[in-house]
Amino acid sequence: MYPDIRPHEARLNVTWRGQNGDLIDPVPYSASDRQLKRWAQEAIEHGGISGIGRRGPISLRDFVVDRFPASATTPFNRIFIRPKTPFG
């Protein structure tokens, strides 16, 4: 499904105000939480996440970053940025 993701990269998924989507390009799995939030913020502000409408200035400062390594069922790393409550 995501053959373009290398072992050192991850699919970045974001939940924002009840909407959810993946960043188009993979991100480094080792990126800091701050870097990941900044990339996600810029993508949301400019409409770069499918499933989340363009928003203009936003803040993801209080959001949580969850990391999940590749597994037998999901053969690529995943990172999720979400509100403190899992329901956005």
ZAMARGU-4260 file (C-alpha; in steps of 0.2 Angstrom, whole numbers, plus 5000, padded with zeros to 4 digits):
<rodrens>
0) 5000/5000/5000 | 5014/5012/5004 | 5029/5004/4995 | 5038/5021/4994 | 5042/5021/5013
5) 5059/5016/5017 | 5064/5007/5034 | 5070/5024/5042 | 5054/5033/5036 | 5036/5033/5042
10) 5019/5037/5036 | 5013/5053/5046 | 4994/5053/5050 | 4986/5068/5058 | 4969/5071/5067
15) 4962/5088/5067 | 4945/5094/5072 | 4937/5077/5068 | 4946/5076/5052 | 4960/5063/5048
20) 4972/5061/5034 | 4990/5056/5030 | 5004/5068/5025 | 5008/5065/5006 | 5026/5061/5008
25) 5034/5050/5021 | 5044/5058/5036 | 5060/5052/5045 | 5055/5041/5059 | 5068/5049/5070
30) 5062/5066/5067 | 5058/5076/5084 | 5040/5078/5090 | 5043/5097/5087 | 5048/5094/5069
35) 5034/5083/5065 | 5021/5095/5073 | 5028/5109/5062 | 5027/5099/5046 | 5009/5094/5050
40) 5004/5111/5055 | 5011/5118/5038 | 5003/5104/5028 | 4986/5108/5037 | 4988/5127/5034
45) 4991/5124/5016 | 4979/5110/5012 | 4993/5097/5011 | 4984/5083/5020 | 4971/5073/5010
50) 4955/5072/5021 | 4959/5088/5031 | 4953/5104/5023 | 4965/5119/5022 | 4963/5129/5038
55) 4975/5144/5039 | 4985/5147/5055 | 4983/5133/5067 | 4993/5126/5082 | 4997/5108/5086
60) 5007/5113/5102 | 4997/5103/5114 | 4994/5088/5103 | 5001/5071/5106 | 5014/5061/5095
65) 5012/5042/5095 | 5025/5032/5086 | 5022/5014/5080 | 5036/5004/5072 | 5033/4992/5057
70) 5026/4975/5062 | 5020/4959/5053 | 5003/4967/5050 | 5009/4984/5045 | 5026/4983/5036
75) 5030/5002/5038 | 5033/5014/5053 | 5018/5025/5057 | 5017/5041/5067 | 5001/5049/5073
80) 4998/5067/5078 | 4982/5069/5088 | 4973/5079/5101 | 4976/5073/5119 | 4959/5065/5117
85) 4959/5052/5103 | 4942/5058/5096 | 4949/5075/5089
</rodrens>
